[in-house]
Amino acid sequence: MAASGRFVTWLRKGVVVPLVVFAQQVDQPSVWGWFLGFIIGFVVILVVVILVASILHSASHINRGAREAVNALRDGYRNTLPLWDVARIHREVRGISAAARTVRSALGG
C-alpha cells in the first residue's frame, strides 16, 4: 500500500507517472493485461492512422500532378493540331507549282 500512496502523491504534485509503474502498483495481476492491451491497441491504431494519413496525402499530391500533366498534354495536343494539315498543304503547293509550270511552258517560258 505504500507504493499506492506514493502514486497518489506523485499525481498531486503533477508528475507524469509512467503507466508501467501504475500497473505494477495495482494489486490485481489481471489489470496489467488490460493496460498492456490498451497500450498496444492505441499504438496500433495510431500507426494505422499515421499511415493512412500519409497515403492520402501522397494520393492527393499524385492527383494534383496527374491533373497538371493531363492539362499539359491537352495544351500540347491543341498546339500541334496545325501540324496535321502540313501534308494537305504540301499537296496543294505541289498542285499550284505544277499548274504554274504548265502556265509557264504554255507562255513559252
Distance bins in CASP14 RR format, pairs under 12 A and 6 or more apart:
PFRMAT RR
TARGET T0000
AUTHOR 0000-0000-0000
RMODE 2
METHOD distances of the structure
MODEL  1
1 7 0 0 0 0 0 1 0 0 0 0 0
1 8 0 0 0 0 0 1 0 0 0 0 0
1 25 0 0 0 0 1 0 0 0 0 0 0
1 26 0 0 0 0 0 1 0 0 0 0 0
1 27 0 0 0 0 1 0 0 0 0 0 0
2 8 0 0 0 0 0 1 0 0 0 0 0
2 9 0 0 0 0 0 1 0 0 0 0 0
2 25 0 0 0 0 1 0 0 0 0 0 0
3 9 0 0 0 0 0 1 0 0 0 0 0
3 10 0 0 0 0 0 1 0 0 0 0 0
3 17 0 0 0 0 0 1 0 0 0 0 0
3 21 0 0 0 0 1 0 0 0 0 0 0
3 22 0 0 0 0 1 0 0 0 0 0 0
3 23 0 0 0 0 0 1 0 0 0 0 0
3 24 1 0 0 1 0 0 0 0 0 0 0
3 25 1 0 1 0 0 0 0 0 0 0 0
3 26 0 0 0 0 1 0 0 0 0 0 0
3 27 0 0 0 0 1 0 0 0 0 0 0
4 10 0 0 0 0 0 1 0 0 0 0 0
4 11 0 0 0 0 0 1 0 0 0 0 0
4 17 0 0 0 0 0 1 0 0 0 0 0
4 21 0 0 0 0 0 1 0 0 0 0 0
4 22 0 0 0 0 1 0 0 0 0 0 0
4 24 0 0 0 0 0 1 0 0 0 0 0
4 25 1 0 1 0 0 0 0 0 0 0 0
4 26 0 0 0 0 1 0 0 0 0 0 0
4 27 0 0 0 0 1 0 0 0 0 0 0
5 11 0 0 0 0 1 0 0 0 0 0 0
5 12 0 0 0 0 1 0 0 0 0 0 0
5 17 0 0 0 0 0 1 0 0 0 0 0
5 22 0 0 0 0 0 1 0 0 0 0 0
5 25 0 0 0 0 1 0 0 0 0 0 0
6 12 0 0 0 0 0 1 0 0 0 0 0
6 13 0 0 0 0 0 1 0 0 0 0 0
6 15 0 0 0 0 0 1 0 0 0 0 0
6 17 0 0 0 0 1 0 0 0 0 0 0
6 21 0 0 0 0 1 0 0 0 0 0 0
6 22 0 0 0 0 0 1 0 0 0 0 0
6 24 0 0 0 0 0 1 0 0 0 0 0
6 25 0 0 0 0 1 0 0 0 0 0 0
7 13 0 0 0 0 0 1 0 0 0 0 0
7 14 0 0 0 0 0 1 0 0 0 0 0
7 15 0 0 0 0 1 0 0 0 0 0 0
7 16 0 0 0 0 0 1 0 0 0 0 0
7 17 1 0 0 1 0 0 0 0 0 0 0
7 18 0 0 0 0 0 1 0 0 0 0 0
7 19 0 0 0 0 0 1 0 0 0 0 0
7 20 0 0 0 0 0 1 0 0 0 0 0
7 21 1 0 0 1 0 0 0 0 0 0 0
7 22 1 0 0 1 0 0 0 0 0 0 0
7 23 0 0 0 0 0 1 0 0 0 0 0
7 24 0 0 0 0 1 0 0 0 0 0 0
7 25 1 0 1 0 0 0 0 0 0 0 0
7 26 0 0 0 0 1 0 0 0 0 0 0
8 14 0 0 0 0 0 1 0 0 0 0 0
8 15 0 0 0 0 0 1 0 0 0 0 0
8 17 0 0 0 0 0 1 0 0 0 0 0
8 22 0 0 0 0 0 1 0 0 0 0 0
8 25 0 0 0 0 1 0 0 0 0 0 0
9 15 0 0 0 0 1 0 0 0 0 0 0
9 17 0 0 0 0 0 1 0 0 0 0 0
9 25 0 0 0 0 0 1 0 0 0 0 0
10 16 0 0 0 0 1 0 0 0 0 0 0
10 17 1 0 1 0 0 0 0 0 0 0 0
10 18 0 0 0 0 0 1 0 0 0 0 0
10 21 0 0 0 0 1 0 0 0 0 0 0
10 22 0 0 0 0 1 0 0 0 0 0 0
10 25 0 0 0 0 0 1 0 0 0 0 0
11 17 1 0 0 1 0 0 0 0 0 0 0
11 21 0 0 0 0 0 1 0 0 0 0 0
11 22 0 0 0 0 1 0 0 0 0 0 0
11 25 0 0 0 0 0 1 0 0 0 0 0
15 21 0 0 0 0 0 1 0 0 0 0 0
16 22 0 0 0 0 0 1 0 0 0 0 0
17 23 0 0 0 0 0 1 0 0 0 0 0
17 24 0 0 0 0 0 1 0 0 0 0 0
17 25 0 0 0 0 1 0 0 0 0 0 0
18 24 0 0 0 0 1 0 0 0 0 0 0
18 25 0 0 0 0 0 1 0 0 0 0 0
18 35 0 0 0 0 0 1 0 0 0 0 0
18 39 0 0 0 0 0 1 0 0 0 0 0
19 25 0 0 0 0 0 1 0 0 0 0 0
19 26 0 0 0 0 0 1 0 0 0 0 0
19 31 0 0 0 0 0 1 0 0 0 0 0
19 32 0 0 0 0 1 0 0 0 0 0 0
19 33 0 0 0 0 0 1 0 0 0 0 0
19 34 0 0 0 0 0 1 0 0 0 0 0
19 35 1 0 1 0 0 0 0 0 0 0 0
19 36 0 0 0 0 1 0 0 0 0 0 0
19 37 0 0 0 0 0 1 0 0 0 0 0
19 38 0 0 0 0 1 0 0 0 0 0 0
19 39 1 0 0 1 0 0 0 0 0 0 0
19 40 0 0 0 0 0 1 0 0 0 0 0
19 42 0 0 0 0 0 1 0 0 0 0 0
19 43 0 0 0 0 0 1 0 0 0 0 0
20 26 0 0 0 0 0 1 0 0 0 0 0
20 32 0 0 0 0 1 0 0 0 0 0 0
20 33 0 0 0 0 0 1 0 0 0 0 0
20 35 0 0 0 0 1 0 0 0 0 0 0
20 36 0 0 0 0 1 0 0 0 0 0 0
20 39 0 0 0 0 1 0 0 0 0 0 0
21 32 0 0 0 0 0 1 0 0 0 0 0
21 35 0 0 0 0 0 1 0 0 0 0 0
22 31 0 0 0 0 1 0 0 0 0 0 0
22 32 0 0 0 0 1 0 0 0 0 0 0
22 34 0 0 0 0 0 1 0 0 0 0 0
22 35 1 0 0 1 0 0 0 0 0 0 0
22 36 0 0 0 0 0 1 0 0 0 0 0
22 38 0 0 0 0 0 1 0 0 0 0 0
22 39 0 0 0 0 0 1 0 0 0 0 0
23 29 0 0 0 0 1 0 0 0 0 0 0
23 30 0 0 0 0 0 1 0 0 0 0 0
23 31 1 0 0 1 0 0 0 0 0 0 0
23 32 1 0 1 0 0 0 0 0 0 0 0
23 33 1 0 0 1 0 0 0 0 0 0 0
23 34 0 0 0 0 1 0 0 0 0 0 0
23 35 1 0 1 0 0 0 0 0 0 0 0
23 36 1 0 0 1 0 0 0 0 0 0 0
23 37 0 0 0 0 0 1 0 0 0 0 0
23 38 0 0 0 0 0 1 0 0 0 0 0
23 39 0 0 0 0 1 0 0 0 0 0 0
24 31 0 0 0 0 0 1 0 0 0 0 0
24 32 1 0 0 1 0 0 0 0 0 0 0
24 35 0 0 0 0 1 0 0 0 0 0 0
24 36 0 0 0 0 0 1 0 0 0 0 0
25 31 0 0 0 0 1 0 0 0 0 0 0
25 32 0 0 0 0 0 1 0 0 0 0 0
25 35 0 0 0 0 0 1 0 0 0 0 0
26 32 1 0 0 1 0 0 0 0 0 0 0
26 33 0 0 0 0 0 1 0 0 0 0 0
26 34 0 0 0 0 1 0 0 0 0 0 0
26 35 0 0 0 0 1 0 0 0 0 0 0
28 34 0 0 0 0 1 0 0 0 0 0 0
28 35 0 0 0 0 0 1 0 0 0 0 0
29 35 0 0 0 0 0 1 0 0 0 0 0
29 36 0 0 0 0 0 1 0 0 0 0 0
30 36 0 0 0 0 0 1 0 0 0 0 0
30 37 0 0 0 0 0 1 0 0 0 0 0
31 37 0 0 0 0 0 1 0 0 0 0 0
31 38 0 0 0 0 0 1 0 0 0 0 0
32 38 0 0 0 0 0 1 0 0 0 0 0
32 39 0 0 0 0 0 1 0 0 0 0 0
33 39 0 0 0 0 1 0 0 0 0 0 0
33 40 0 0 0 0 1 0 0 0 0 0 0
33 41 0 0 0 0 0 1 0 0 0 0 0
34 40 0 0 0 0 0 1 0 0 0 0 0
34 41 0 0 0 0 0 1 0 0 0 0 0
35 41 0 0 0 0 0 1 0 0 0 0 0
35 42 0 0 0 0 0 1 0 0 0 0 0
36 42 0 0 0 0 0 1 0 0 0 0 0
36 43 0 0 0 0 0 1 0 0 0 0 0
37 43 0 0 0 0 1 0 0 0 0 0 0
37 44 0 0 0 0 1 0 0 0 0 0 0
37 45 0 0 0 0 0 1 0 0 0 0 0
38 44 0 0 0 0 0 1 0 0 0 0 0
38 45 0 0 0 0 0 1 0 0 0 0 0
39 45 0 0 0 0 0 1 0 0 0 0 0
39 46 0 0 0 0 0 1 0 0 0 0 0
40 46 0 0 0 0 0 1 0 0 0 0 0
40 47 0 0 0 0 0 1 0 0 0 0 0
41 47 0 0 0 0 1 0 0 0 0 0 0
41 48 0 0 0 0 1 0 0 0 0 0 0
41 49 0 0 0 0 0 1 0 0 0 0 0
42 48 0 0 0 0 0 1 0 0 0 0 0
42 49 0 0 0 0 0 1 0 0 0 0 0
43 49 0 0 0 0 0 1 0 0 0 0 0
43 50 0 0 0 0 0 1 0 0 0 0 0
44 50 0 0 0 0 0 1 0 0 0 0 0
44 51 0 0 0 0 0 1 0 0 0 0 0
45 51 0 0 0 0 0 1 0 0 0 0 0
45 52 0 0 0 0 0 1 0 0 0 0 0
46 52 0 0 0 0 0 1 0 0 0 0 0
46 53 0 0 0 0 0 1 0 0 0 0 0
47 53 0 0 0 0 0 1 0 0 0 0 0
47 54 0 0 0 0 0 1 0 0 0 0 0
48 54 0 0 0 0 0 1 0 0 0 0 0
48 55 0 0 0 0 0 1 0 0 0 0 0
49 55 0 0 0 0 0 1 0 0 0 0 0
49 56 0 0 0 0 0 1 0 0 0 0 0
50 56 0 0 0 0 0 1 0 0 0 0 0
50 57 0 0 0 0 0 1 0 0 0 0 0
51 57 0 0 0 0 0 1 0 0 0 0 0
51 58 0 0 0 0 0 1 0 0 0 0 0
52 58 0 0 0 0 0 1 0 0 0 0 0
52 59 0 0 0 0 0 1 0 0 0 0 0
53 59 0 0 0 0 0 1 0 0 0 0 0
53 60 0 0 0 0 0 1 0 0 0 0 0
54 60 0 0 0 0 0 1 0 0 0 0 0
54 61 0 0 0 0 0 1 0 0 0 0 0
55 61 0 0 0 0 0 1 0 0 0 0 0
55 62 0 0 0 0 0 1 0 0 0 0 0
56 62 0 0 0 0 0 1 0 0 0 0 0
56 63 0 0 0 0 0 1 0 0 0 0 0
57 63 0 0 0 0 0 1 0 0 0 0 0
57 64 0 0 0 0 0 1 0 0 0 0 0
58 64 0 0 0 0 0 1 0 0 0 0 0
58 65 0 0 0 0 0 1 0 0 0 0 0
59 65 0 0 0 0 0 1 0 0 0 0 0
59 66 0 0 0 0 0 1 0 0 0 0 0
60 66 0 0 0 0 0 1 0 0 0 0 0
60 67 0 0 0 0 0 1 0 0 0 0 0
61 67 0 0 0 0 0 1 0 0 0 0 0
61 68 0 0 0 0 0 1 0 0 0 0 0
62 68 0 0 0 0 0 1 0 0 0 0 0
62 69 0 0 0 0 0 1 0 0 0 0 0
63 69 0 0 0 0 0 1 0 0 0 0 0
63 70 0 0 0 0 0 1 0 0 0 0 0
64 70 0 0 0 0 0 1 0 0 0 0 0
64 71 0 0 0 0 0 1 0 0 0 0 0
65 71 0 0 0 0 1 0 0 0 0 0 0
65 72 0 0 0 0 1 0 0 0 0 0 0
65 73 0 0 0 0 0 1 0 0 0 0 0
66 72 0 0 0 0 0 1 0 0 0 0 0
66 73 0 0 0 0 0 1 0 0 0 0 0
67 73 0 0 0 0 0 1 0 0 0 0 0
67 74 0 0 0 0 0 1 0 0 0 0 0
68 74 0 0 0 0 0 1 0 0 0 0 0
68 75 0 0 0 0 0 1 0 0 0 0 0
69 75 0 0 0 0 0 1 0 0 0 0 0
69 76 0 0 0 0 0 1 0 0 0 0 0
70 76 0 0 0 0 0 1 0 0 0 0 0
70 77 0 0 0 0 0 1 0 0 0 0 0
71 77 0 0 0 0 0 1 0 0 0 0 0
71 78 0 0 0 0 0 1 0 0 0 0 0
72 78 0 0 0 0 0 1 0 0 0 0 0
72 79 0 0 0 0 0 1 0 0 0 0 0
73 79 0 0 0 0 0 1 0 0 0 0 0
73 80 0 0 0 0 0 1 0 0 0 0 0
74 80 0 0 0 0 0 1 0 0 0 0 0
74 81 0 0 0 0 0 1 0 0 0 0 0
75 81 0 0 0 0 0 1 0 0 0 0 0
76 82 0 0 0 0 0 1 0 0 0 0 0
76 83 0 0 0 0 0 1 0 0 0 0 0
77 83 0 0 0 0 0 1 0 0 0 0 0
77 84 0 0 0 0 0 1 0 0 0 0 0
78 84 0 0 0 0 0 1 0 0 0 0 0
80 86 0 0 0 0 0 1 0 0 0 0 0
82 88 0 0 0 0 0 1 0 0 0 0 0
82 89 0 0 0 0 1 0 0 0 0 0 0
83 89 0 0 0 0 0 1 0 0 0 0 0
83 90 0 0 0 0 0 1 0 0 0 0 0
84 90 0 0 0 0 0 1 0 0 0 0 0
85 91 0 0 0 0 0 1 0 0 0 0 0
85 92 0 0 0 0 1 0 0 0 0 0 0
85 93 0 0 0 0 0 1 0 0 0 0 0
86 92 0 0 0 0 0 1 0 0 0 0 0
86 93 0 0 0 0 0 1 0 0 0 0 0
87 93 0 0 0 0 0 1 0 0 0 0 0
87 94 0 0 0 0 0 1 0 0 0 0 0
88 94 0 0 0 0 0 1 0 0 0 0 0
88 95 0 0 0 0 0 1 0 0 0 0 0
89 95 0 0 0 0 0 1 0 0 0 0 0
89 96 0 0 0 0 0 1 0 0 0 0 0
90 96 0 0 0 0 0 1 0 0 0 0 0
90 97 0 0 0 0 0 1 0 0 0 0 0
91 97 0 0 0 0 0 1 0 0 0 0 0
91 98 0 0 0 0 0 1 0 0 0 0 0
92 98 0 0 0 0 0 1 0 0 0 0 0
92 99 0 0 0 0 0 1 0 0 0 0 0
93 99 0 0 0 0 0 1 0 0 0 0 0
93 100 0 0 0 0 0 1 0 0 0 0 0
94 100 0 0 0 0 0 1 0 0 0 0 0
94 101 0 0 0 0 0 1 0 0 0 0 0
95 101 0 0 0 0 1 0 0 0 0 0 0
95 102 0 0 0 0 1 0 0 0 0 0 0
95 103 0 0 0 0 0 1 0 0 0 0 0
96 102 0 0 0 0 0 1 0 0 0 0 0
96 103 0 0 0 0 0 1 0 0 0 0 0
97 103 0 0 0 0 0 1 0 0 0 0 0
97 104 0 0 0 0 0 1 0 0 0 0 0
98 104 0 0 0 0 0 1 0 0 0 0 0
98 105 0 0 0 0 0 1 0 0 0 0 0
99 105 0 0 0 0 0 1 0 0 0 0 0
99 106 0 0 0 0 0 1 0 0 0 0 0
100 106 0 0 0 0 0 1 0 0 0 0 0
100 107 0 0 0 0 0 1 0 0 0 0 0
100 109 0 0 0 0 0 1 0 0 0 0 0
101 107 0 0 0 0 0 1 0 0 0 0 0
101 108 0 0 0 0 0 1 0 0 0 0 0
101 109 0 0 0 0 1 0 0 0 0 0 0
102 108 0 0 0 0 0 1 0 0 0 0 0
102 109 0 0 0 0 0 1 0 0 0 0 0
103 109 0 0 0 0 1 0 0 0 0 0 0
END
